């Protein structure tokens, strides 16, 4: 429901902070697929997650932070 509310105004940037952090595996897979489709359709996402596999599935680029600093910036699917 939160994704639908966020999209109703067609934002230029969709912020998603741990979007699958508090859901079961099935719902997490559904949320991941929704985010993938949105990104493929041109929606810009800023996704915060500890789940690298999810980031690789939903994003074109993964930026890793440690202690508030960028430590890596790679295309999705490329481990740093």
GIWOQUI-V605695 format. One record per run of one state. SS is the DSSP state (a for helix, b for strand, c for the rest). FROM is the first residue (numbers start at 1). TO is the last residue. If there is no record, write none. Layout:
((SS | FROM | TO) (SS | FROM | TO))
//
This chain:
((c | 1 | 1) (a | 2 | 7) (c | 8 | 12) (b | 13 | 17) (c | 18 | 24) (a | 25 | 40) (c | 41 | 43) (b | 44 | 48) (c | 49 | 51) (a | 52 | 58) (c | 59 | 60) (b | 61 | 66) (c | 67 | 68) (b | 69 | 75) (c | 76 | 80))
//
